[in-house]
Every structure is written in C-alpha cells, then in structure tokens.
Amino acid sequence: MNQRDIAKQLGVSQTLVSLVINNPATDKVSAPKRKMILDFVRKSNYNPVKTNGPTKNIGYLVDMEFNANSIDYLYQQRFLNGIIDSATDKGLNVIVQKGEEDETFLLSQKKVDGVIIKRSISEEQLTKLASRIPTVMLNVPLKNLICDSVVADNFGAMRDVVTFFHGNGIRKIALLELYPVDPVNISPNIKERIDGFSNSCWELGLDTSKYKINVRLERTEKNTREKIREVFKNWMNFKNPPEAIICLNDFYASILLSEAVSMGIRIPEKVQVASFDNSPLCSCSFPALSSVDHNNEEMGKLCVDILSRRINGDKSIISKMCCKSKFVLRETTINKQFD
C-alpha cells in the first residue's frame, strides 16, 4: 500500500496524506482529518521507503494538552525552544508528536533516531520504548532509572525560597498545598516541592504546623479558586497570620494575589508571596509575582545533548541530570539584604 492507495480509500488528496505522514503535528490539516489519516496508517500495512542510515530526526512526545489554548503553553514552549536550538546546532530536525500512541507511529515508520518524552507514560511502555531507541525523559521524575532523564531541582529550589525568607527575618511561613482529587496521582514534582518545604523548615527550626491546611483540588477551576480564597482568608484571620506564603505554582499564586487585592491586603507589605514555574502569569499578576525559574530552555538543551550522544553510540551508564533552578525576585517579595 502506498500514499495514493491511502488517499483513494479515505477520499482525500495524496498531497494531504503526504503532509500528515511527514508531519503528524501539522496545523495545515484539521485535527479530525489528521486523526483519520494517522489512524488508518497505524492499522494498515503502509510502509514508506526506508533507509539504513540515520534519519537526522528526533521526536518530542508531549501531552495532547500542549496547544496554544493551554494556560501553560508559553511555559511548556520554553522546553521546546531549548530542544530546537540545540537540535539545530547539531544538524537535527525535531518532530513534535501529541497523544499516547505517537511513539508507536514514529518507530513503526522509522522517522526518528531517538525521542525526548515530556508526558506521562507507564513504566512498561517506557521500558519497551527505551529498549528499542535512545530515550530521554524531560522533567518527569522516574521511580526507577529506566532511561536517561533531565529534571528540575524542585527540592533544592524550595530550600532556596524558604532560606530567602528566613534570611530576611521571616519566621511565619505557610505553604499553599493543593492535592489532586485522587492523592495517589500527585505529581512527583509537586511532592518534591512539599518535601523540600517540610525539610527546610525543620532544618531552620521553623514551626509551620499552625498554617498547615491540606486542600483537595476541586474538579472545576471555579471551585478550586473558591478553595484557595477560603484558605487565604482563614490564614489572614489568624491572631498571628503568616508573613510569607509559598504557592506550588503560579496559577494558584495568581488566584491568591487577586483575593488579596479584593480583601485590601497589601502585598508584600502585609504578606509576601512566592511561587514556582516563572510562567507568563508572573508578569501579568499584580503585583508582579516572585517565582522559581526551572531554566526550561537549558533542560531542553541538555536532553538533546544526551540524546545525541546516545544516538552516536554512547553506552555509558544511564544518568539523571538535575538542572539548577533560580528564584526570580519581583514585587511580591522584599529583599531586606539589598534594600
């Protein structure tokens, strides 16, 4: 079967089939037609002309939610920018794939020499994939080191934030903890931040138990916002309210900041706020939000460096690289050490 046969059976043009097969993530073809063509290709015995040499392509596998309408699109795009910059320097092309079956398609069509994965994947799937092709996981912590990985230093970054507040004379620090509806599904990155907070406060002799309120995420954004507002109001009504609040991500922090404005609570004069991810929300918030930057571009570049070495025959032991983060200070914190 060739592309002409596929086009005939599906009632589309051969040009359309070729466009989708050569770039499954193309935005020049509507999502329904892309899915129709790709589903047919996976189920058929279509086999393109293959070569024995390298393709000079690498795959980047992401969640279906990676699109311009996603609230964290620009944050996620920074990983891809680093990947593309490094790949270009090495003469490699990057094929972006979204969804759960993309690795199967890429491998069956022999379109790539290696893959970078930034999405959830089962240990069984990852083991199978890594046994067939050089694989690097990006910012997805692994319980077992099945393949090379590059992750953010969430634990160390939280330590830096707590230490910053402590060094500025703040002793009453609260962590805005929000857990998924099913606590079993808590993100490893979020867990590392929570563990980093507990450990750092213990080392510095800070008692944060009075501010500990475990909040379950609601199934709708509206109800989650209401939960955050409720927790913030409770804290600020304490006899000794927190002097600083650390949020687990910028989205939660932006909700907290909007509630502070509505309550007439001045930030950072009354309470300082810090967060994680350094997303575009930080500059849009009022006041501008201090947040941890995980150096996404550098993480993307590191993934390509590792993958390129593996493709070229590097057989060294599997490694986990932890990328240093930076606490970016803006208007929601006061650095007395430099004021």
Sequence and secondary structure as in RCSB ss.txt:
>XXXX:A:sequence
MNQRDIAKQLGVSQTLVSLVINNPATDKVSAPKRKMILDFVRKSNYNPVKTNGPTKNIGYLVDMEFNANSIDYLY
QQRFLNGIIDSATDKGLNVIVQKGEEDETFLLSQKKVDGVIIKRSISEEQLTKLASRIPTVMLNVPLKNLICDSV
VADNFGAMRDVVTFFHGNGIRKIALLELYPVDPVNISPNIKERIDGFSNSCWELGLDTSKYKINVRLERTEKNTR
EKIREVFKNWMNFKNPPEAIICLNDFYASILLSEAVSMGIRIPEKVQVASFDNSPLCSCSFPALSSVDHNNEEMG
KLCVDILSRRINGDKSIISKMCCKSKFVLRETTINKQFD
>XXXX:A:secstr
  HHHHHHHHTS HHHHHHHHH TT SSS HHHHHHHHHHHHHS       SS   EEEEEE TT STTSTTHHH
HHHHHHHHHHHHHHTT EEEEEESSSHHHHHHHTT  SEEEEES   HHHHHHHHTTS EEEES   SS  SEEE
EE HHHHHHHHHHHHHHTT   EEEE EE SSGGG  HHHHHHHHHHHHHHHHTT   GGG   EE  SSHHHHH
HHHHHHHHHHHTSSS  SEEEESSHHHHHHHHHHHHHHT  TTTT EEEEES  THHHHSSS  EEEE  HHHHH
HHHHHHHHHHHTT      EEEE  EEE  TT   TTT 
